[in-house]
């Protein structure tokens, strides 16, 4: 239960002075520290997650501690407050909150303010509703005093408090409500689901008008008088450094003001982007390539392959797997691999910084506000609270803008500090693709023994790939006995393996010198491809239909079965298909949500064409079905990029690809028809921004096998002419 505590009258009045009058409601979760916006914090305090403001003009403003990067939380989280508040939806406003670990830290992330892991809705589901309900109670109490009636005689409706003939808007009651003590948490009652008027209803996104009209401001849009632009020349090899440089020719470019060395390379600071780019192009730099100049994709894969043949750290074990494999009626022994991947958001990285004697202001699209705040404080010598983060809309993040080293923010702070002036540091897309922090390549080796009934009898599974948590602040909580949970998720907790009496899961986490990071769907981005392809292989080996085989294995997993059955029903699994077409299926749980997909494919020479993807999702309570459908469509698009195109290769320590022409993502003309079907549920909400990615590649790969007989075990999928 959330703890909601009283604000002093003076605190509310101070808040009103700042906000121009009205009611300010803060809310927090039990077990975290307490806060109050505009209030005097006395005694024990709780850190908040968000704020609710109700103005005298009847406006309702929600300040989100999370970042809006296209996933729709501006609408979804706001619906939770508006539901319990009985707000007038037309009066709702949303803003990104300031950065503050004390105010907006999340217990699931060590008290840091972060948007990631598909956690926003499920972590906030209770406390956002609690905040709306608490505010509504205060407004009712204020109306009861004004109308001289009992609170039980009052009801609310679309921003209006009503008692018989008496009516008052929330704005009219805001000042009075702000002077009342906060309700006892035990007295706050949330609506029964049967009474929901917003939650569960398809709702248009609040940020859509801003983005359609161009009023929405992204990090790249930040501009003010005196702002300069910088580009940084960084080492072309991982771990390389500047040996020497000459900046005279860069300084000769009109508009270039300074050339300075920063920890990441050489920065060219200019009046505008084009001058900065030309100036950077004119730099003469001699690089020390460092210890990783020999990195090569083929050699790395071979080294992973050799590691897979040696004992790894145990990520799960039961019974005597080796003995059971020896007794199996049939054995499958296969290898799968996936490449390094870049995040490649549509908006390249950028960060604007202005440093004064006692303040550092940062404008950027970030997923990790309070870490950025701490890092900037260390660089500037300021306290974290002296660093002000202005979170802008993010033109895509996918994890790249939640970096454990705050790389692009810290670099921008160093540049502004060296410049002695406000600077926007901009990355070209080539910088972004080649700039490090990738999803690690992974190699899987699986040996599976089948019984006479065709069911798995024993399963040995070895994974080789870099840890994204090692060396970060999250290592202590996410790496246990050398096992990075994110490397093995989707295998170690697979319903196919966990119940087997004989199984052995091992992990190798080599250090390569390549910087790696979580990417949308994290470990599930590779484990689902492998697991769902393997299940298809087992079905083929036993001569069984892939759907029926899964149904038998998942008989004790109703939510897996629910989405599987819905997807194959809506895809009409057994119906005849056009000549040259085939279907493939995959089902996977991640981030607390269950997703099944059926893909319909054909081939054009050696090109794979995906015509249709039918998706069924069980994400618990569906707060905004419209947003959920959009996120599934987005996930499928992302997953198809993995399946068909995206791949980073390294040669001589450098990334070969540079932009969308050679690091390909799905094109508009390749987009299939997508159908999304949501399973009705009263379970706790799960994550939705990532859960649709994992099943896509295996569904396509399984369809390709059904069509061609070629079992493709490497991403991106590539048919052979044999």
N, C-alpha and C positions, 0 to 999 in steps of 0.2 A: 504494500500500500504506500502511496506517496505521502510524504510529510508536507503539509501546507501550513505555514505559520503566519502569525499576525504581523502586519507592517504597522509601524507607528504612524500616527496622524501626521506628524511632522515629515516623516519619510514620504508619505503619499503626497503631501503638499509640495515637497521638494521635487518629486517626480512630475507633478502637475505643472510646476513652473517650467521645467525643462520641456515638457511635451505639449504645453499650451492648454492644460486643463484636461481632466478626464480620469479614468480609472486605469491603473497599471496593475497587472496581476503577474506575479512571478510563480514559477512552479518548479519543483525539484523532486528527486527520487529519494526514498528512504535509504540511508546508508551512504549517501553522498553528502558533501557539505552544503550548507544552506546559502541562499543568496536573496537579495531583494533589490530590484532595479529602482534607483531613486530613493531607497530607504536607508535608514540608519541600521547597520548590522550590529547587533549587540548580543553578547554571549555566544553560544554555539551557532554556527551558520552552516547552511547547506548550499552547495554549488548547484546552479540551475541548469536546465537544459534549454529553456526557451522562455520568451516573455509574451504576454498578451496585453495589448493596450486598447482601451476603448476611449475614443475621443468624444468631446462635447458635440462634435459634428456627426455623431453616430457611426464614425468609421471604426472598424475593428482591424487592428494591425497585429499581425503575427510576425515576430522576429525569429527566424529559423537559425539554429546553430549549425545547420547542415548546408552543404553546397548544392545548388541546383545546376546540374550538368546535363540536363536533358531527360533525366529519369522521372521527373514529374512530382517531386516531393513538395514543391511549392503548393501544389494543389492537394496532394494526398494527405500530408501532415496537417495542413490547414483545415481540411474536411473534418478531422478528428476533433479539433477545437470547436469549429463551427457547429458540429453536431450537438455536442453537449451544451454549448452556449445558446443554442437556438438563435444563432445570428442571422442577420439578413445577408445572404451570400453576395448580393450586389454591393455591399458596403465593405467587403473584405479587402484588405491590403496585405502584402507580404514584403518583407525586407530580409536581406541577409543580416545576421547579427554581427556585432563586433566580435573580435577574437578574445576569448578569455577562458583559460583552463578552470579558473575558480567558478566561473558562471556557467560554462557550457560543456564542461568535461563529461565524457561518457565513461561509466564504470567498466564497461566491457573493453575499453581501450586504455586502461590505466589512467583514467581521468583526463585524457587528451581530447581536444575538440577535433573530430575527424569525420569524414564521410567516406565510408567504404564497407566492404564485406556484405553489401546488401542488407545492412542492419537498420537503416533509418526508420522504417515503418514498424518493424517488430519491436525495436528498442523503445520507441516513443508511443506505441499504441495506447498504453495505459495512462502515462503521465500527461500526454497532450489532452486526452479526454478529461482527465482529472482537473486540468487547468480550466477548461471550458466550463465544467460543472461547478467549480468553486466560484468562478466569476458570476455565473448565473445565480448562484445562491446569494451572493453579496448584493446583486442588483435586486433580487426579490426582497431581501431584508430591507434595503433602502426604500423600495416601493411600499412595503408594509408600513413603515413609519410614516411615509408621506400620505398614504391613503387611510391610515389608521385602521388597518385590517390585519388579520392574522396571515402569516406567510402561506399557510395551507389554503387560503382562499385565492391565491394568486397563481397564474400560469403565464408562460412566456410564449411568444410566437413571432418569429422572424424579426428579432431585434426590438420587440415591444413587450412591456410588462403590463398585464391586464388583470384587473380585479373588478368584475361587474362592469359598471359604467366608467370606471377609472382606467386610464391608459397613460403610459409614459414610455418614451423611447429610452433605449440604453444610454444614449448621449445625454438626455435630460437627467438621468439618474447617476451618471458617472461620478460626478464630484461627491455626491452624498455617499455612494457606495464606497468610494475611496477612503472615507473616514471611518468605516466600520472595521471591527476586528475580523480577521480571516476565519472562516469556518473551521471547526474541529474536523480533522481528516476523517474521523470515524463517522461524521454526520453526512459526508459527501456521498451521494448515491449516483451512480452512473445509469444511464438509460439501459433498459433491456433492449436487446437486439431487435425485438419485434417493433420497437418504437423508433428505430432509426429512420431518418428522413433523407440523410445524405450518404452515410456510410453504406456501401454496397450498390450505390446508384451511379451509372455512367455520368461523369462530370467533366465538362470542358476545362482544359487547363487554364490556370490564371495567368501564366506567363506567355501564352500564345499571342494575344494581341500585341504585347511589347515586341515580340520577336518578328511578327509579321510586318509591323510598321517600322521596324528598325530602331525603335526607342530603347530596346534592351541593350545594356552596355556590357560588353565582354572585356576581358583584360586588354586585348589588342586595341580596344577603342579608347582607352584612357588618354586624355590629352589636356594639357593646360599650359598657360604661358610659362615660358622658360624651360619647358621640358625638352631634353635632348634624347637622342636614340643611340643605342650602342649595339654592336655585334661583336662577338668574341670568337677569335680563332682558337680552336681547341686541338689537342693532340689527335692526329688521325689514328693512333694506336692506343689500345687500352693500357693505361698506366704510363704513358709517355709524358714528357715534360719539355719545356722550352729550354733549349741550349743557348741560343742567342737570337736576337731579332733586330731588324732595321725598320724604323717607321717613317723615314723621311718621305718616301713616295706616297704613303698613305696620307700624311699631313698636307701634301700638295694638292690633294683632292678638294675642290671647293666644298665647303660645309663641314669638313672634318676639323674638330677642335682639339682633340687629345688622342694620344695613343699611350695606353698604360698597361703594365703587366699586372694581372690578378692571378690568384691561385690556380685558376682553370685554364689560363692561356693569356692571349693578348687581346685587349679590348680597344676597339676603335669607337670613339665617341664623337657624334656628329649632330648636325642640326636636324637631320631627318634620316629615314631608313636607307634611302638610295645612296646617300653620301656615305653612310656607315658601311654599307655593303661594298661599294667601290673601294673605299678605304681599306677594308679588310682584304679584299682581293689583291690590293697593291702591297700588302705586307710581305716582307722577306723574313722568313722564320726558319731557323735550323732547329729541328726537333731531335731530342733524345728519345728514341723509340721505346725505351724501357724493356722490361723483361718479357713482354707478351708479343713481341714483334713476329714471332713465328706461329701465332695462332692460325689454325686452318680447320675449316668445318669438317672435312673428311678425316683428318687426323684426330680431331676431337671425338667424332663418332666412333672411330676405331678404338680409341682409348676407353670410351664408355663401354664398348662391346667387351673388351678385355676385362674391365672391372666386373661386369655382370657375370663373368665366369668364376669369380672369386666370392668367398663368403662376405656378406654385407651385414650391417646392423639389423637386428630383428625389429620389425614394425608390427609383428603379430605372428603367433605360432600356437598350434594345437596338435596333439597327437604325434604320430611318427609319419611324416609326409613321405620320406624316402621309401619306407617299407610299403606304404599304401600305393605309391606310384609303381613299385615293382610288381604289385599284384593286380594292377588295372587291366581291364579287358582291352582298352584302347588308350593310347596316349597322344596328346597334342603337344608339340614342342615348337614354339614360334617366337619371333622377335618383332617388336613394333618400335617405331621411332617417330619423334616429332621435332621440328627445328626450333631455333631461337625465333622469337617473334617480337616485333616492335608494337607499341601502343598506337602510334600513328593517328592521333586525334586530328580532326579537321582544323582546329585552331592550334597552330604551333605554340610552343612554350613562349611565355613572355612575362615580364614582371617590371613594374614601375616603382621606383624608390625615391623618396625625398627625405634627406637627413638634415635635421637642425641640431642645435646644441643639446636640447633636452627631449628630442622626439625623433622617431623614425616612422615614416608613413609608407605603407606598402599597398599597392593596388595590383591585384592579380586574381586569376581563377585558381584557387587552391582547394585541395581536399584535406589539408592538414594544418589548420590555422595556428594552433598553439605551438606546434613544433617549429613552424616558420617563425613564430614570434620569439621563441627562445633562441633560435639560431641567429636571428637578426640582432637580438640583444647582445649576444656574445661578441659579434663582429663589431658592433658600434660602441660597446661599453655601456649600453643602456640597460635598465631593468626591463624585463619582459612587458610589464605594464606600460612602459614608455614606447612600446612598439605597437602601432595601430595598423591593423590589417583591414583593408577594404576588400571584402570578397565580392568579386564580380561574377557574372554568369560565366560558366565554363563551356567552351566550345569542344566538349569531349574531354574525358579524363581517363577512364578505364584503368585507373590505378596510377598512371604516370604522374598525376598531380598530387599524389599522396606519397611523397618520397621520404624514406627514413633519414636521409641526409639533407633534405630540403635543398637539393642541388641547384635548381634553377632560381630559387629565391635567394639563397646565400650568395650565389654568383652575382646576382643583380645588386645586392647590398654592397658587396665588395666594389663593384663598378661605380656605383653612386658615391661611395666613400672616396674612391680614388679621383673621381671627377670633381668632387666638391660642388656638385649641382644635381638637381633632379634628373634622373635618367631612366628611360625605358629600355631594358635589355631584351632584345628580340632574337629568337632562334628562327632561322630559315627551316623549311621542312627537311632539307638535307641534314641540317644540324640535329634535328629531332630524330630522324631515322638512324643516324650514325652516332648519336650522342650517348649511347649506353642505356642501361636499365631496361633489360629485356625479360620476357618470359624465357626461362631456361629451356634449352633443348633437353629432351629426355629419351632414354632408351629403356624399353621394358622387355624382359625375357620371361615367358610363362611356360610352365610345363604342367599340364593338367591330365590327370588320369580319370577315365570314365569307367563306371561299373557296367555290368551286363545289361542294366536297365537304361543305359545312356545318360544317367545322371552323374555329375561330378563326384568323384570319390576322393581325390586328393588334388591339391593346388599349390604349386610353388611359383612364386612371383617375385622377380628381382627388378628393382628400378634403379636407374642411374641418372642423376641430374642435380643441378646446383640447388643449394638451399637459399631461399629468399629471406629467411629470418636470421641466419647466422651473421653475427657482427652488427646487428641492429638492436635497438632498445627493446624489441619484442622477443629477442632470443630466449630470455629467461622463462617466459611464459609459453612460448610456442615450440621450443626445441627441448625434448626430454630424452635423455640417454642417447643423444646424438641424432634423434629422429625429428626432422622438421615435419610437423603435422600437415603442413600445406603440400609437402611433396608426395605424401601417401594418401591424402584424402581421396575418397572415391574408390580406393582399393582396400585399404586397411579396414574401412567401415562398410564395405560392400555387402549387400544382403546375399549375394551369390557365394561369398567366401566365409563370412563370419560364422555361419551355422555348420560349416563342414568340420567333421571330426578331425580331419587331417589337412592342415594348411600351414604354409610357411611364407611370410612376406619379409623381404629384405630390401634395404636401401643403402645405396652409396651416394654420398654428396661431395663430389670432387670440387676442388677450388681451381678455377681455370684462369682467373684474372679478368673475366668478363663480368661486368656489373649486371646483376639481375634484380628483378622486382616483380611484385604481384601484377598480374594482368587479368582483365575481366574473366571471372570464374576461376582464377587462381589454379590450384592443382587439378581441379576438375576439368580444366581445359585440355589436359592430356589423358587423365585417367579414364574419363568416360569414353573417349574414343577407343581406348584399348579394351576396356571391360566389355563394352557393348559389341565390339567387333568379335571378341573372344566368344561371347555367348552365341553369336551367330555361327561362328566356326563350330562350336559344340553341337548346335542344332543340325548343321549340315552333316557333321560326322556321324550323327545318329539317325539321319534321314527324317528329321522331324521339322514341322513348320516352325519358323522362328518365333511366331507369336505364341503358339501352343507350348513351345519349349519354355519360354519365359513365364507363361502362366503357371506351369508346374513348379518352376524354381521359386516363384514369388507368391506361392499360395498362402503364405503366412504374413504377407506384407500388403495389407489392403489398400494403402494409399498408392503404392507402386502399381498395383493391379488396377486401381480405379482409373488412373490416367492412361495406362496401357489400353484398357478396354475401350475407353472413350475415344482415344486417338484412332484405333483401328476400326472402330465402328464408323466414325465420321469420315475416315479415308476409304471406307468400303473395301476393306483389305482383300476380300475374296472375289471381288467383281472383276470381270475382264477388263484389260487395259488396252490402249491403242498399241498397234504393232511397234516393237522396238522400245517399249516402256517397261519399267519394273519398279517395285516398291521395296523399301527397306525401313526397318523400325529400330528405335532405340528408346530406352526409358532410364531416367537417372534422377537421383535426389541430390540436391545441393542447396546450401543456405536455408534449409528448413522447408524447401518447396520441392514438389515432385512434378517432373515434366516428361511426357512421352511425345515423340514426333515420328511421323511417317513421311518419308520423302519419296517422291516420284521422279525418276530420272530417265534420260535417254542418252545416246552418244552421237556425236557428229564427228566422224572420223575418230580421232583420239581425244576429242574434247568431251567433257562430261557436262550435260545440260540438266539442271534441276528445274522441273516444271511446277512442282507443287509441294508445299510442306504443310501437313496437318498437325497441329500442336494441341495437346491437352495439358492443362496446368492445374495443379492443386496447391495453392499457396495459402491455405487456410482462409481466414476471412478476407474477402476481396474488397478492400477499401474503395478503390476506384476501378471498376472493371475496364473502363476505357483506357486508362493508363496501363493496366496490366496487359491488355492486348497489344498496345503500342510497344511495351517493353519486350514482349515475346517476339514481335516482328523485328525489333532492333537486335535482339539476341540472335535470332536466326540469320539475319544479315551478317552479323559479326562472325557467327559460326561457319557460314558458307565461305567467308573470306579465308578462314583457317583451312577449310576442307579443300578449296579449289585453287588458291593462289598464294597466300602469304607465306614468306620464307625469307629468313636472313641467312646469308652465308658469309663466312670470313675467309680472307686470304691475306697472308703476310701480316696478320694482326689487325687488319682493317675490315670494316663492314663493306661489302661489295655494293649493296643496294643504297639508293639515295633518296628516292621520291616515289610517288605513286605509279610512275611508269614502270619501275622495276620491282618495287615492293608493292605488289598489287593487292587491292581490296576489291570486294564485289562491285561491279559496275551496275548502273541502273538497268541496262538492257539484259542483265543476267538475273534480275530479281524475280523469283518465282511467285506464284500465287501463294499466299499464306492465310491459313484459317486458324483461328485461336478459339479454343473452347475451354471455359473455366469450370472446374468442378465446384459445385456449391459446397460450402464448408463452414463450420462454426469453430474450427480449430484456430489456435493462435496464428496470426499472420506470419508467413515466412518471407524470405527475401525474394525479390522479383527482378532486380536489375541485371542479374548474372545467371540465374538458374536455367534460362532458356538456351544458353550457349552450348553446354556440354553435349546434349543429345544430337546436335545437328550433324557434325562430321561423321559419327558412326552410322546415323540413319542413312546418310548419303552413301557412305562406303558399303553398307550392307545392301543397298539398292543396286549399286554398281556390280557387286558380286552376283546378285540375282539376275542381272541383265547380261553380264559378260562372262561370268565364271572366274573372273580375276579377283583374287582376294588381295586388296591393296592394304598394306600394313605400314605405310609411311605417309605422313602429311607433308605438303599438300598432295592430294590424290592425283596420280598420273597413270593413265592407261598405257599399256605397252602394245606394240603392233604385232606381238607374237600370238 
